[in-house]
Amino acid sequence: MARFLVVQAGRERVGLGLELVREVVDVGTPRPVPAARAAMRGVMQLRERHVSLLHLGALLNGGAPPDVIAETAVIVQIGPAQGRPVQVALEVEGVEDVADRAVATVGEAPEPWGAGVWQVAGGLVTLIDSAALAAMITSSQHQAEVA
């Protein structure tokens, strides 16, 4: 993972490895679904299919998403989950830029889901560990299916 997408997730700037990112889209009106995890906003239309919509900040911090739905989502693909990749929409408050891991490394991430901290455009960005993100998403997916 040499490059990552810098996004605003709640009050934090975080990075998503480009190997996970498929596209950045406008958030459609989500349809609520029963879910045990508070970060699950529901499902949204993505062309001819529906994908789960999770608020990234709430997913990372274990809280509920804000009342106001953001305008942007990052479609990520994780997997394999039971033999096939899974795509989900991560609701974010903004997309800033693509950064290179060659930028100034600050050190280890204080969060269990972090893969390190980088200095990007005058601020700190915690890169999300792709395995930790996949585990959080698949846990949310499973909880939504069980509920």
N, C-alpha and C positions, 0 to 999 in steps of 0.2 A: 504494500500500500504506500505509494509514493506521494499521492495527492489526496486532498480531502476537501469537501464542501463545507464552508463555514456558514452555520445557521444560528438564528436566535431561537432558543428553546426556553420559553418562559423568560426568566431574568438572566439566563446564562448563554454565553457564546460557546457552541460546541461544534465539533467537526465530525462529519460522516465520511468514511472512506469511500472514494469514488468507485471502488469495486462493488459496493452495495447499491449505489444510486443509479436508478434507471431514468428518471425524469423529474422535473419540477412542474407542478400543475396548480391550477386554481382549485380551491376546495369547493366541491359541490355541496349542496344541502345534504347533510348526513341524515340517514334514517337510523333512529335509535334501535339498538338490539340489546337483549339481556346480556349482561356481562358482570362477572365478579370483580374485575379490575376497573377501578375508577378512571384510569387513563383512556379507556375505550370510549370514543365519542360515538361510534356507530359504524355504519357502512356508507360508502359514497360511490356514486356512479363514476366509472372510469371507462369511457367509451362503451363497449357492449357488455361490460361486466361490472360487478360490485367488488370493492376491496374494503377491508377493515380500515377505519380511520382512528388512529391513536394520537393523542396529544403528546409530543415528544417530551416536553418539559415535565408533564405529569408522570409519564412513563419512567423517566430517569429518577424523579424525586419521590415517587410513590404517592402523589396527591391526586386531586381531581383537576380536570382542565378548567380554565377560566370560563366564565359564563359566555363571553363573546367568542365566537368562532373566528379563528384567523382566516386570512384569505389564501394562504399558501400551504401546499403539502409537498413533501418530497416522497416520491415513490421509491421504495427500496425493495430489493429482492434478497431474501435469505433462504437458506436451505442447505441441503435437501431436508424437507419435512415429510417423512414417510415416502421417500423416493422422488419427490418433486419439489422444486423451489416454490416459495411462497412470496407473493408481492403484497405489501401493505403500504398505506399512505400514512406518513408521519406529519401531523399538523405542526407547523412552525410559525413563529411570529415574523420571520423574515429570512431571506437568503442573502448573504453578503458577497461571497467570492469563493473562488477555488484557491486553496493554498497548497504549497509544497512542503513536504516534511523536512526539506532542506532549510526552511526558515528557522529562526532561533528556537532551539529546544530549551524549555525552562526546567523540566524535570518530570518526576512521576506525578500521576494524578492522585488527588486526595480521595476521589470517589472510587468505589469498587468497580464501576462500569467504565472507568477511564483507562486509556492506553498511554497517557502522557499529556503534558501541557506544553503548548507552543505559544510564542509571541507572534501575533499576526496583526498587522495594521494598527500598532499602538496599543493592543489589548491582549489579554490572555484567552486562549481557546483550549478547552479540554477535548481531546480526540476520543470519541467513543470507541471502545473495544468492540470489534465486530462480533465476536463470539458472545460477549455479554449482551449486546443488543439483540442478537438472534435468540438467546435464551429468554430475554424479557418479552419479546414479541411472540414467540411460540407459546410461552406461558399464558399470555393474554389471549392468543388464538384459542388455545385449549379451553381456557376458562369461559370464553364466549360460547364455544360449542357445547359445553357441559351445562351452562346456565339455561 
